[in-house]
């Protein structure tokens, strides 16, 4: 990515992973303050946009803040510079710092908040806790010269195509001949302008989740030798992978609840949790939802979970969970911080190939609770 690329290009790439359409209707995601039509050099990833975070961004000459929690979650009726929120907005505008938020869309996205939380605990056989839709499937057919078929097949497979169940690189291919005639202004890989060419080619067919389609096409074009790639896309009625908030999965081995609590504290790098349930109980199936998820205790129980991990549990709702035999672990809302390194890694891989961006994670403390 060029040094003078604008914030809009970075966000466009970011939204290939965490598209805004995944967010719930009540959420406020996307641009919060500032402009996306600007050069960007320094990017800060943060869970929250509090005044100490903005002060840090000013000190480090940050151009773009990518946050999980929206700064403007509740719509403003006024911008009073004597209020904390008003001061934040004033500082951001004064120092030309753009703020972008990916909230429930980053919760739902594959590899987002809930998957990171599940990865850190080693959960297997995962599915959404609350299904909100499914990832549509597309059939991709591409025509490739025979001696480049392996390279193109591997490129699209590594980008997300050809996954069926626990199998990857699933394609079907046929041999045939393609014809084309390069016209004026072309720079053909094979053949000469004005002469009809007949080339031995492979027709490669595979299946692609719609969420991965942009990346797969980009990888296909990069690996394909032709100046103009011939390919077809077909919508499919096959059921795609479920999308939704939270995750339900299984631990590699059953473990006592008390020991599992210790594993959570280590995995999430937190000093303590709140927990309910019999500490000697063996747990195997785990439901989790980053952020505030107490209203989903019944969904967690229906999923077959032995224990539910979520933040902001209140007294009576926890009692309800206890009475239905569902253990609860509350690591706090701030535990969603675990996604920040994943966001940084994604930006480094997809937006910073030339190393011209400086991508950092905020070091400011935004956890409001202290264990004393």
Secondary structure, 3 states (H helix, E strand, C coil): CCCCCEHHHHHHHHHHHCCHHHCCCCCCCEEEECCCCCECCEEEEECCCCHHHHHHHHHCCCCEEEECCCCCCCCCCCCCCCCHHHHHHHHHHHCCCEEEECCHHHHHCCCCHHHHHHHHHCCEEEEEEEEEEECCEEEEEEEEEHHHHHHHHHHHHHCCCCCECCECCCEEEEEEEEEEECCCCCCCCCCCCCCEEEEEEEEEEEEEEHHHHHHHHHHHHHHCCCCCCCEEEEECCCCCCEEEEEEEEEEEEEEEHHHHHHHHHHHHCCCCCEEECCCCCEEEEEEEEEEECHHHHHHHHHCCCCEEEEECCCHHHHHHHHHCCCEEEECCHHHHHHHHHHHHHHHHHHHCCCCCCEEEECCCCCCCCCCC
